[in-house]
Amino acid sequence: MATDSAQTQIHNIGYRSYDGPRLGRAYARRSLFSQSLRGAYGLGRSAKSKVLPMLLFAVMCVPAAIMVAVTVVTKVTDLPVQYTRYAIYLQAVIGLFIAAQAPQTVSRDLRFKTVPLYFSRPIERVDYVLAKYAAMASALFIITGAPLVVLYIGSLLAKLDFADQTKGFAQGLVSVALLSLLFAGLGLVIAALTPRRGFGVAAVIAVLTVSFGAVSAVQAIAFNQGSPGAVQWLGLFSPITLIDGVQTAFLGSSSAFPGGHGPGSGTGVVYLLVVLALILGSYAVLMRRYRKVGL
């Protein structure tokens, strides 16, 4: 025992407390937002992680470039597709993007139990949720808005009517902004319910993509059975048909509903309220989820 005591030493390793600038919650929130947004496109990650998001981004933009080329060559007086319709036509690609990236945004933190480490810093649950939600919505806005920019630039090159194209472009941006907020909220809520990425991917696809097919099929049956009024109300049960209904009622878009029977302004108010309720509800559910998981 005496020998052990004689050999016991305390070493001064020169530890010093941090005395530099403390950037606070706002900086941490911006950093988390930036990191999550970059991660949605695989930036700052392995090359394999970049393949799918970049491929989906190209799939979204290539049809727009082809439409522009056709418009310029044929010298038609309008684009082949409305700005507000583009995302509806390519909703399957958007669904795959959110299904792949929403779990990546939140599931890894849950699986590796790193969420409490975030909250041990000058960052609170509201900062975490806002940063993740904003990053996912921004990533969706980029992938849905980029082809609209391609269409708009192409329309100007084709010397189409400037006022009409600018109005349509603005309406399209409003539509995809609303779509981005809705899809980001639903995708993150579903992904945050399970730390297993595979389950999250399957669940997001089921809610966002499969629901569209199911609702469209039931709408077609209702229309063929002579119930066009039911077609409008059935559209409330799928995220993409909700967006379709809102832009038909308020953004001058044609409807993809059977027979073109989209909602009017009265029913459109219901669609808009449901969309806003889902966005706010998604945020509330995420806050509740991370109030528990951060403990």
Secondary structure by P-SEA (a helix, b strand, c coil): caaaaaabbbbcccccccccccccaaaaaaaaaaaaaaaaaccccccccccaaaaaaaaacaaaaaaaaaaaaacccccccccccccccaaaaaaaaaaaccccccaaaaaacaaaaaaaccccaaaaaaaaaaaaaaaaaaaaaaaaaaaaaaaaaacccaaaaaaaaaaaaaaaaaaaaaaaaaaaaaaaccccaaaaaaaaaaaccaaaaaaaaaaaaaaaaccaaaaaaaccccaaaaaaaaaaacccccccccccccccaaaaaaaaaaaaaaaaaaaaaaaaaaacccc
